[in-house]
Structure formats: structure tokens, C-alpha cells
Amino acid sequence: MKRWIFYLVVILQILFLVLMSISFYAMDAVGETIKLRTAPADPRDPFYGDYVTLAYEIEQIPEDKWAVEKELERGDRVFLLLEARDEGIYELVEASKLWKEAKNDQIVLRARYQWHDEINGTYQVDIGLNRYYIAENTGAMYEQTMGNSIVEIVIAPWGHKKIASLEEDNE
């Protein structure tokens, strides 16, 4: 009996790891791809190497697009309703505490509330995709050659998201 339980636990652990890996790669097959505008910077992580820090336009929400009635705590979940605009780039329609149903050319993205900037009249949220890892010693090149960028993001039906690519914005 004890041997059977041991094998069951081992199989469940292996199954968990396999499903985690499959869900990451399945995002490419079944996820929806969107593009967002951003501006990169060049920091370095001693453990992971070079990466570009990304600050998305949709993370700074003007008060007229903020549809949250009560004051939020830092880290509270917020839902961003995005809509495809020029050249397929998604822009913010509304930020809400409640899930909104997306229509054609719209998608809902989860974010975390950060703070309210009363002087500028904006709310800051974090979509959780602020780092894009790049090849060693290429961070300075990204910083010099890329001003504003377009980030292609894949969003899985179960809510996970990842950065698929980073390209220069030609505007």
C-alpha cells in the first residue's frame, strides 16, 4: 500500500511538471496575439543576464477611462479592456474592477493596481510583462537603436500571457 502511494505521488509530480510545460507552449497554438506600444530601458540582472525593461502605455490609465468606484489597495486585480486600433495595436478602452465581456477586436487583460497619481490624473497598473530577456551584451544596442517599441504578446484562454517578440515602432 505504501509503495502504491509513493508511486502515485511521483506520477502526480511528473504530471504537474509536464502540464506546466505544455501550458506554456500551448499558448502559442491557442492563445490570442496582441500588440502594445512601449518604451524600453536597459538594466542587467546578474543571474539572468541582459533584459529590456518595458513600460506600456496601457499601464498609465487616465481618470476618464478608470471605471472603479472604490479606492483600491496596491496589488488588487484590475481588468483592462483593450481594443485593436491602428495597425492592429491594442489601446485601452476602460479599466474596471469587474470582468468585462470583450466584443470583436477587443480583449480583456488582467493587471495589478499600483497607485494613483493625483497630480497627473492617472492610475498606474502593472500587467506583469515588464522584462524581456535578450542575448548577452546586446542591451546597450537595444537602448540606442530602439526608441518606442511594439511588443507582441500572446494571451492564453486561461489567462496566462507572455512576450512573443519586441520590434521597433516605425512611427
N, C-alpha and C positions, 0 to 999 in steps of 0.2 A: 504494500500500500504506500509506504513512504517513497519507494522508488518511483512509483507512478506519479505522485505529486511533484517530485523533483523534476521528472521529465516534462510534466505539464508546465511548470514554471519556466523551464528553459525554453520550451517551444513558444510560450507566450512572449517572452522577452525577444526572441528572434523575430517573431511575427510583428511585434511592435516596431522594431528597427526597420524591418523590410517595408512596412506600411508608411513609416515616416519618409523613407527614401522615395517610395513610389509616389507619395502625395506631392513631393517637391517637383518631380519630373512630370507628373500628370498635369501640373499647372500649365505647361506649355501646350498640351494637347487639348484640354477642355477649358482653360481659362480665357478670359477676355483681355485683350491687349489695349491699353490706352496710352496716350502721350501727354506729358505735362511739361510746362516751362519751369526752368530752374536756373540758378546761378551757382557755379562750383567754387570751391576753395581747396587748398592743398595741404592737408595735415599728414602726419605719418604716425602709424601705430607700430611699436616695437615688436609686437607679436604677429601682426597680420600684414605688415608692410604698408605700401602706399595706398591711399584711398582718397577719393574726392568727397568732400562734404557737400551735400546738396540741400539747398533751401528752396522749397517750392512756393510758387506764387499762391497756390490754393491754401497754404498754411497760414497766411495772413488774411483774416476774414473781416471785411468791413462791417460796421454795425447794421447796415441796411440788409445784409444777407444772413445775419445772425438771428435764427428763429428759436432761440432758447429763452424761456421765460424766467427761470430762476438762476441764481448765482451758482456756478459750478466750482467744484474743488479741482485742484491740479490732478491730472491723471484720469478724470472722468471721461467716459466714452462719448464721442460726438460722431454723428453720421454726416458725411459731406455728399450732397447730391451734385454730381458733375454732369456736364453736357458737352458733346462734341461740337466744336466751333470751327474756326478757320483751319484748314489743312489737317483736320482730324485731331487737333489738340483740344484736350478737355479743359473746361473752365468751370469755376464754382457757380452753382445756381443758388444753393442755400445750405446752411449748416443747421442741424437740428439735433436735439437730444433723442428724438424718436426716429426709427427707421422709416424712410420714405420709399414708396414704390417708384422704381425707375421706369420711364417711358422709353420710346425709341430714341436712340443716340444718347441715352443717359445711363449712368452707373452710380451706385452708392459705394462710398469708400469709408471705412472705419478710421477714426483718428482719436487722439487723446488731447483733451483740453490742457493748455499750458498756463496762459494768463490773459488778462485784458489790459490793453494799452489805452487808457482813457485819453491821453494827450492826442494820439493819432487816430483814435476812434476805431481801433481794430482789436480783434481777438486772435490770439496765437494758438494754433493746434499743431500736433505732431502726427504725421501719417506713418511714421516708423520706418521710413526708407531714406535715411539721411546719409548713409555711407555706400559708396560704390567702389569696390576694390579694383585696383588697376595693377599692371605689371610694375615690378620694382624699378625705381628711379625714373618713372615717367610722370610723376606728379607735377613737377615744375613745368613740363611740356603742356600738360592739360591746363594748368593755370595760365600760361602765356597765350596759348592758341585758342582756348575756348572761353568766350565771354559767357553770354547766356546760352543755355543748352536745352535740348529736348531730351527728356528721359522717357523711354518706353517701359511701361510697367505691365506685368501680367497679373491679373487678379483671378484667382480660382473661385469657383462657385461656392466653396466652403469658407471663403473669406481670407485665405492666405494671399499674400502678394509678394512679388519680387521684382527687382530691376532686371530687365532683359537687355537693355542697351542704353548708351549715352552718346548723343551726337550733337554736333554744333548747330545752333539755331542760326539760320541764314538771314534772318530779318535784320 
